Amino acid sequence: MKRYTIDQLAQMIDHTNLKPFADQAAMESLCREAQQFHFKMVAINSVQTALCKHLLEGTDIHVGAAISFPLGQTTLETKVFETQDAIEDGADEIDYVVNLSEVKNKNYRYIEKEMETITDICREEGVISKVIFENCYLEKDEIEALARIARKVKPDFIKTSTGFGTGGATIEDVRFMKEIVGDDVKVKAAGGIRDAETFLAMIKAGAERIGTSSGVQIMASLQTKATDGVITIE
């Protein structure tokens, strides 16, 4: 049984707008909401990084850039450039998508090099690194292989999904990923998390960060469920 304040739960949310047609007004709204509820991060396409950094200036809210999103099917060199470019624009966190073709090829040496390279860049710059698996396209042994590589490389987080695939986060996947990485790496659940019940279930399963575009609705629901500002997860 664990007890969380409303603010502690808000600090687990990556408030997300990765829509390809999101304009400046949408980014302004996203950043306003992030400040209102004190979310941990705004999750945006990398082209919006500098704008969101400006909008959140003077706050402790992170700007998280999505790299090689949502397919992951770019070269390592391209991912490196995009990562460095986003960091130069002010990104505090990097969420990159693995090369799924190389996962399917069982080319885990490439996957390890990719993960190590991007994680090292983030570590050197003091930026949080997250590796997106996109589990809906993976077999269980592939998820396990990726998680074992992550346990060796030690990015800050491994992440279930982009939210743009054929499926999102599942309780089973979160629990399985956490069992493999243990305390060495954190787990982020994302994709299809739209209500307080699912949000809390993901945390109970082991997720320490939740990516969602429904953060405002989730927080409103949690506030009604809280007792003296506290939620208990049994």
Residue, then its C-alpha position, 0 to 999 in steps of 0.5 A: m500500500k502506497r500513499y501519494t499526494i495529488d502533486q506527487l501524482a501530477q509529477m508522474i504525468d508527461h502532459t502530451n500533445l504530439k499531434p502533427f497539426a498542433d499549432q502555437a495555440a495548442m502549445e500555449s494551452l498545453c503549457r498553461e495546463a502543465q503549469q496549472f496542474h504542475f505536471k512533470m513534463v510536456a511531451i511534444n514533437s521536437v520542432q516545438t521544443a524551443l517554443c515550449k521552453h520559452l513558454l515554460e521559462g521560470t518554471d520547473i516543468h520539463v520539455g520533452a522532445a520526441i525523437s524519430f517519432p513515431l516510427g523509429q525508422t531513421t538512421l542512428e546518425t539522424k537520431v543523434f542529430e535530432t537529439q542534439d538539436a532538441i537539446e540545443d533548443g532546450a529539451d530537458e528529456i528525450d523520448y526516442v523510438v527504437n529501430l523496430s526493423e533491427v529488433k525484428n532482424k534480431n540485430y541486438r548489437y545495433i539496438e544496444k549501440e543505438m541505445e548507448t549512443i543516445t543515452d550517453i549524449c543525454r547523460e553528458e548533457g544532464v538530460i533524461s533519456k527514455v527509450i520507446f519500445e512500441n510493444c504492440y509490434l513486439e513479441k514477448d521475447e523481443i520486449e525482454a531482449l530490449a529490457r535486458i539491453a536497457r538494464k545494461v545500458k541504463p537509460d533513465f526510462i524504458k517506455t511501452s508505446t508511442g500512442f500512435g501504434t496499433g496498441g498502447a500500454t498494458i498492465e502486463d507489459v509494464r509489470f513484465m518490463k519492470e520485473i526485468v529492469g528492476d531498480d536500475v531503470k524506470v518504466k514509463a507507460a504511454g498510449g491509451i491511458r485516459d482515466a484515473e483508474t487506468f492511471l493508478a493501475m499503471i503506477k501499481a504495476g510499476a510505472e513511474r511516469i505516465g504519458t497521456s493527453s488526458g492529464v487534465q481529466i485524470m487530475a480532475s478525477l483524482q481530486t474527487k477521489a482523494t482524501d485530504g489530498v491523498i490517494t492510496i494505491e493498494 
